[in-house]
Amino acid sequence: MREIDDNDIKILEILKKNARTPYTTIAKDLKVSEAAVRKRLEKLAKMGVIKRYTIEYELENEVRAVVMVKTAPPTPSPEISKKIIKVQGVEVAYETTGDYDIMVVLRGPNIAAVNKSIDEIRSIQGVAGTTSSIVLRVWF
């Protein structure tokens, strides 16, 4: 497989802004054929660069939170992350450096649902502690 080049990066940037951008529009912007865009996207998916196709959304009155998770040996962080991602309301979990080992973004219809998700995260074996922040505003 080829390495990722500038056109691949441009395609990713275009699709990040609007995943519904037609291949013909991308091809025109890059001055390549539509077939070339399709092949590049297939390659990026096969390489694991494109993980999934999804949407960003925001519901009125929905509650979002960022939860910083501290882990404790002997349970490895990847094992804990795999359990966290299965918790209701968790959108994404990042393994991080610094004082906390995992950063979690979650959402729920109300504060009680978010609290329930945080409690479930805290109950996972290997989680030593959490610090949570409620998101006030989202910018895309």
DRENPA-3360 file (N, C-alpha, C; in nm, 2 decimals, always signed):
BEGIN
1 = MREIDDND = +0.08/-0.12/+0.00/+0.00/+0.00/+0.00/+0.09/+0.13/+0.00 ~ +0.04/+0.23/-0.07/+0.11/+0.35/-0.07/+0.09/+0.43/+0.06 ~ +0.18/+0.52/+0.08/+0.17/+0.61/+0.20/+0.06/+0.71/+0.17 ~ +0.02/+0.78/+0.27/-0.08/+0.88/+0.26/-0.02/+1.00/+0.20 ~ -0.08/+1.06/+0.10/-0.02/+1.18/+0.04/-0.11/+1.31/+0.06 ~ -0.08/+1.42/+0.00/-0.15/+1.54/+0.02/-0.30/+1.53/-0.02 ~ -0.32/+1.46/-0.14/-0.46/+1.45/-0.18/-0.54/+1.36/-0.09 ~ -0.48/+1.26/-0.03/-0.55/+1.18/+0.07/-0.59/+1.27/+0.19;
9 = IKILEILK = -0.50/+1.35/+0.23/-0.53/+1.44/+0.35/-0.64/+1.54/+0.31 ~ -0.64/+1.59/+0.19/-0.74/+1.69/+0.14/-0.88/+1.62/+0.14 ~ -0.88/+1.49/+0.09/-1.01/+1.42/+0.09/-1.06/+1.40/+0.23 ~ -0.97/+1.37/+0.32/-1.02/+1.35/+0.46/-1.07/+1.48/+0.52 ~ -1.00/+1.59/+0.49/-1.05/+1.72/+0.54/-1.18/+1.76/+0.48 ~ -1.20/+1.73/+0.35/-1.33/+1.77/+0.29/-1.44/+1.68/+0.36 ~ -1.42/+1.55/+0.37/-1.52/+1.47/+0.43/-1.54/+1.49/+0.58 ~ -1.44/+1.54/+0.65/-1.46/+1.57/+0.79/-1.56/+1.69/+0.80;
17 = KNARTPYT = -1.55/+1.78/+0.71/-1.64/+1.90/+0.72/-1.78/+1.86/+0.67 ~ -1.79/+1.77/+0.58/-1.92/+1.73/+0.53/-1.90/+1.59/+0.46 ~ -1.94/+1.48/+0.54/-1.92/+1.35/+0.49/-2.01/+1.31/+0.38 ~ -2.10/+1.40/+0.34/-2.19/+1.37/+0.23/-2.15/+1.45/+0.10 ~ -2.03/+1.50/+0.11/-1.98/+1.57/-0.01/-1.97/+1.47/-0.13 ~ -2.03/+1.49/-0.24/-2.02/+1.40/-0.35/-1.88/+1.38/-0.40 ~ -1.85/+1.26/-0.45/-1.72/+1.23/-0.50/-1.69/+1.31/-0.62 ~ -1.79/+1.35/-0.70/-1.76/+1.44/-0.81/-1.71/+1.57/-0.77;
25 = TIAKDLKV = -1.76/+1.63/-0.66/-1.72/+1.76/-0.60/-1.58/+1.75/-0.55 ~ -1.55/+1.64/-0.48/-1.41/+1.62/-0.43/-1.31/+1.61/-0.55 ~ -1.35/+1.53/-0.65/-1.27/+1.51/-0.77/-1.24/+1.64/-0.84 ~ -1.34/+1.73/-0.85/-1.33/+1.86/-0.91/-1.23/+1.94/-0.83 ~ -1.25/+1.94/-0.70/-1.16/+2.02/-0.61/-1.01/+1.98/-0.62 ~ -0.99/+1.85/-0.63/-0.85/+1.79/-0.64/-0.80/+1.78/-0.78 ~ -0.89/+1.81/-0.88/-0.85/+1.80/-1.02/-0.80/+1.66/-1.05 ~ -0.88/+1.56/-1.01/-0.86/+1.42/-1.04/-1.00/+1.36/-1.08;
33 = SEAAVRKR = -1.00/+1.24/-1.12/-1.12/+1.17/-1.16/-1.20/+1.12/-1.04 ~ -1.33/+1.10/-1.06/-1.42/+1.05/-0.96/-1.37/+0.91/-0.92 ~ -1.32/+0.83/-1.02/-1.27/+0.70/-0.99/-1.15/+0.70/-0.90 ~ -1.06/+0.80/-0.92/-0.95/+0.82/-0.84/-0.98/+0.85/-0.69 ~ -1.09/+0.93/-0.67/-1.14/+0.96/-0.54/-1.19/+0.83/-0.47 ~ -1.27/+0.75/-0.54/-1.32/+0.63/-0.49/-1.21/+0.53/-0.45 ~ -1.11/+0.52/-0.54/-1.00/+0.43/-0.51/-0.92/+0.47/-0.38 ~ -0.90/+0.60/-0.37/-0.83/+0.66/-0.26/-0.91/+0.63/-0.13;
41 = LEKLAKMG = -1.04/+0.65/-0.13/-1.12/+0.62/-0.01/-1.12/+0.47/+0.02 ~ -1.13/+0.39/-0.08/-1.12/+0.24/-0.05/-0.98/+0.21/+0.02 ~ -0.88/+0.27/-0.04/-0.74/+0.25/+0.02/-0.74/+0.29/+0.16 ~ -0.79/+0.41/+0.19/-0.79/+0.47/+0.33/-0.87/+0.38/+0.42 ~ -0.98/+0.33/+0.38/-1.06/+0.24/+0.46/-0.98/+0.10/+0.49 ~ -0.92/+0.05/+0.38/-0.84/-0.08/+0.40/-0.72/-0.06/+0.49 ~ -0.66/+0.06/+0.49/-0.55/+0.09/+0.57/-0.59/+0.11/+0.72 ~ -0.72/+0.13/+0.74/-0.76/+0.16/+0.88/-0.76/+0.31/+0.91;
49 = VIKRYTIE = -0.73/+0.40/+0.81/-0.73/+0.54/+0.84/-0.87/+0.59/+0.86 ~ -0.96/+0.55/+0.78/-1.10/+0.58/+0.80/-1.16/+0.47/+0.88 ~ -1.20/+0.50/+1.00/-1.25/+0.40/+1.10/-1.40/+0.37/+1.09 ~ -1.47/+0.48/+1.06/-1.62/+0.46/+1.05/-1.68/+0.59/+0.99 ~ -1.79/+0.57/+0.93/-1.87/+0.68/+0.88/-1.98/+0.72/+0.97 ~ -1.99/+0.84/+1.01/-2.08/+0.88/+1.12/-2.13/+1.02/+1.10 ~ -2.21/+1.07/+1.19/-2.25/+1.21/+1.18/-2.23/+1.28/+1.32 ~ -2.21/+1.41/+1.32/-2.21/+1.49/+1.44/-2.35/+1.54/+1.45;
57 = YELENEVR = -2.40/+1.54/+1.57/-2.54/+1.59/+1.59/-2.54/+1.65/+1.73 ~ -2.64/+1.74/+1.75/-2.67/+1.80/+1.88/-2.82/+1.81/+1.90 ~ -2.87/+1.75/+2.01/-3.01/+1.76/+2.04/-3.03/+1.86/+2.15 ~ -3.14/+1.93/+2.14/-3.17/+2.03/+2.24/-3.20/+1.96/+2.37 ~ -3.14/+2.02/+2.48/-3.16/+1.98/+2.62/-3.08/+1.85/+2.65 ~ -3.00/+1.80/+2.55/-2.92/+1.68/+2.58/-2.80/+1.72/+2.67 ~ -2.76/+1.63/+2.75/-2.64/+1.66/+2.84/-2.52/+1.58/+2.79 ~ -2.41/+1.65/+2.77/-2.29/+1.59/+2.74/-2.19/+1.61/+2.85;
65 = AVVMVKTA = -2.09/+1.51/+2.86/-1.99/+1.52/+2.96/-1.86/+1.47/+2.91 ~ -1.75/+1.52/+2.96/-1.62/+1.47/+2.94/-1.57/+1.41/+3.07 ~ -1.53/+1.28/+3.07/-1.49/+1.21/+3.19/-1.35/+1.17/+3.18 ~ -1.27/+1.22/+3.27/-1.13/+1.18/+3.27/-1.12/+1.06/+3.37 ~ -1.05/+0.95/+3.32/-1.05/+0.83/+3.40/-0.90/+0.80/+3.44 ~ -0.88/+0.77/+3.56/-0.75/+0.72/+3.61/-0.76/+0.57/+3.64 ~ -0.66/+0.50/+3.59/-0.66/+0.35/+3.60/-0.56/+0.31/+3.70 ~ -0.57/+0.18/+3.75/-0.48/+0.13/+3.84/-0.44/-0.01/+3.80;
73 = PPTPSPEI = -0.31/-0.04/+3.81/-0.26/-0.17/+3.77/-0.33/-0.28/+3.86 ~ -0.34/-0.40/+3.82/-0.27/-0.46/+3.71/-0.36/-0.46/+3.58 ~ -0.48/-0.40/+3.58/-0.56/-0.40/+3.46/-0.51/-0.30/+3.36 ~ -0.47/-0.34/+3.23/-0.42/-0.25/+3.13/-0.52/-0.16/+3.08 ~ -0.48/-0.03/+3.05/-0.57/+0.07/+3.00/-0.65/+0.02/+2.88 ~ -0.59/-0.05/+2.78/-0.68/-0.09/+2.67/-0.79/-0.18/+2.71 ~ -0.77/-0.27/+2.81/-0.88/-0.35/+2.86/-1.00/-0.27/+2.91 ~ -0.96/-0.17/+2.99/-1.06/-0.08/+3.05/-1.13/+0.00/+2.94;
81 = SKKIIKVQ = -1.05/+0.05/+2.85/-1.11/+0.13/+2.74/-1.22/+0.05/+2.66 ~ -1.19/-0.08/+2.64/-1.28/-0.17/+2.56/-1.41/-0.19/+2.64 ~ -1.40/-0.18/+2.77/-1.52/-0.20/+2.86/-1.60/-0.06/+2.86 ~ -1.52/+0.05/+2.87/-1.59/+0.18/+2.88/-1.67/+0.21/+2.75 ~ -1.61/+0.17/+2.64/-1.68/+0.21/+2.51/-1.82/+0.14/+2.50 ~ -1.84/+0.03/+2.58/-1.97/-0.04/+2.57/-2.07/+0.02/+2.67 ~ -2.03/+0.11/+2.75/-2.12/+0.18/+2.85/-2.22/+0.26/+2.77 ~ -2.35/+0.25/+2.81/-2.46/+0.33/+2.74/-2.42/+0.48/+2.75;
89 = GVEVAYET = -2.43/+0.55/+2.63/-2.41/+0.69/+2.62/-2.27/+0.73/+2.59 ~ -2.17/+0.64/+2.59/-2.03/+0.67/+2.56/-2.02/+0.68/+2.41 ~ -1.97/+0.80/+2.36/-1.94/+0.82/+2.22/-1.81/+0.77/+2.18 ~ -1.71/+0.81/+2.26/-1.57/+0.78/+2.22/-1.48/+0.78/+2.35 ~ -1.38/+0.69/+2.35/-1.28/+0.69/+2.46/-1.15/+0.70/+2.40 ~ -1.07/+0.79/+2.45/-0.93/+0.81/+2.41/-0.83/+0.77/+2.52 ~ -0.73/+0.70/+2.49/-0.62/+0.67/+2.58/-0.53/+0.79/+2.57 ~ -0.49/+0.85/+2.69/-0.42/+0.97/+2.69/-0.30/+0.97/+2.78;
97 = TGDYDIMV = -0.21/+1.07/+2.76/-0.10/+1.09/+2.85/-0.14/+1.19/+2.96 ~ -0.06/+1.20/+3.06/-0.08/+1.30/+3.17/-0.14/+1.23/+3.29 ~ -0.21/+1.31/+3.37/-0.26/+1.26/+3.50/-0.37/+1.16/+3.49 ~ -0.44/+1.16/+3.37/-0.55/+1.06/+3.35/-0.51/+0.97/+3.23 ~ -0.56/+0.85/+3.24/-0.52/+0.75/+3.13/-0.62/+0.74/+3.02 ~ -0.74/+0.78/+3.05/-0.85/+0.77/+2.95/-0.94/+0.89/+2.96 ~ -0.98/+0.94/+2.84/-1.07/+1.05/+2.83/-1.19/+1.00/+2.76 ~ -1.31/+1.02/+2.82/-1.44/+0.97/+2.76/-1.53/+1.08/+2.73;
105 = VLRGPNIA = -1.59/+1.08/+2.62/-1.70/+1.17/+2.59/-1.83/+1.09/+2.59 ~ -1.93/+1.14/+2.66/-2.06/+1.07/+2.67/-2.17/+1.17/+2.66 ~ -2.29/+1.12/+2.63/-2.41/+1.20/+2.62/-2.53/+1.12/+2.67 ~ -2.63/+1.20/+2.72/-2.75/+1.14/+2.76/-2.86/+1.24/+2.75 ~ -2.99/+1.19/+2.77/-3.10/+1.28/+2.75/-3.12/+1.37/+2.87 ~ -3.05/+1.33/+2.99/-3.06/+1.42/+3.11/-2.95/+1.39/+3.20 ~ -2.94/+1.46/+3.30/-2.82/+1.45/+3.40/-2.83/+1.32/+3.47 ~ -2.94/+1.26/+3.49/-2.95/+1.13/+3.56/-2.89/+1.02/+3.47;
113 = AVNKSIDE = -2.92/+1.03/+3.34/-2.86/+0.93/+3.25/-2.71/+0.94/+3.24 ~ -2.66/+1.06/+3.24/-2.51/+1.09/+3.24/-2.45/+1.04/+3.37 ~ -2.52/+1.07/+3.48/-2.47/+1.02/+3.61/-2.46/+0.86/+3.61 ~ -2.56/+0.80/+3.56/-2.57/+0.65/+3.55/-2.45/+0.60/+3.47 ~ -2.42/+0.66/+3.36/-2.31/+0.62/+3.28/-2.18/+0.64/+3.35 ~ -2.16/+0.75/+3.42/-2.04/+0.77/+3.50/-2.02/+0.67/+3.61 ~ -2.13/+0.64/+3.68/-2.13/+0.54/+3.78/-2.09/+0.40/+3.73 ~ -2.14/+0.37/+3.61/-2.10/+0.24/+3.54/-1.95/+0.24/+3.51;
121 = IRSIQGVA = -1.90/+0.35/+3.46/-1.76/+0.36/+3.43/-1.68/+0.34/+3.56 ~ -1.72/+0.41/+3.67/-1.65/+0.39/+3.79/-1.65/+0.25/+3.85 ~ -1.75/+0.17/+3.81/-1.76/+0.04/+3.86/-1.67/-0.06/+3.78 ~ -1.61/-0.02/+3.67/-1.53/-0.11/+3.59/-1.40/-0.14/+3.67 ~ -1.37/-0.27/+3.67/-1.25/-0.31/+3.74/-1.12/-0.25/+3.68 ~ -1.04/-0.18/+3.76/-0.92/-0.11/+3.71/-0.94/+0.04/+3.71 ~ -1.06/+0.09/+3.72/-1.08/+0.23/+3.72/-1.06/+0.28/+3.87 ~ -0.96/+0.36/+3.88/-0.92/+0.41/+4.02/-0.99/+0.54/+4.06;
129 = GTTSSIVL = -1.04/+0.61/+3.96/-1.11/+0.74/+3.98/-1.14/+0.81/+3.86 ~ -1.24/+0.91/+3.87/-1.28/+0.99/+3.76/-1.29/+1.13/+3.80 ~ -1.28/+1.22/+3.70/-1.32/+1.36/+3.71/-1.40/+1.39/+3.59 ~ -1.52/+1.45/+3.62/-1.62/+1.48/+3.51/-1.64/+1.63/+3.50 ~ -1.67/+1.66/+3.37/-1.71/+1.80/+3.34/-1.83/+1.80/+3.25 ~ -1.93/+1.87/+3.28/-2.05/+1.89/+3.19/-2.01/+1.99/+3.08 ~ -2.05/+1.95/+2.96/-2.03/+2.04/+2.84/-2.14/+2.14/+2.84 ~ -2.10/+2.27/+2.83/-2.20/+2.38/+2.82/-2.24/+2.41/+2.68;
137 = RVWF = -2.14/+2.41/+2.59/-2.17/+2.45/+2.45/-2.07/+2.37/+2.36 ~ -2.12/+2.33/+2.24/-2.04/+2.26/+2.14/-2.02/+2.34/+2.02 ~ -1.90/+2.34/+1.97/-1.87/+2.41/+1.84/-1.82/+2.31/+1.74 ~ -1.87/+2.32/+1.62/-1.83/+2.24/+1.51/-1.76/+2.32/+1.41;
% end
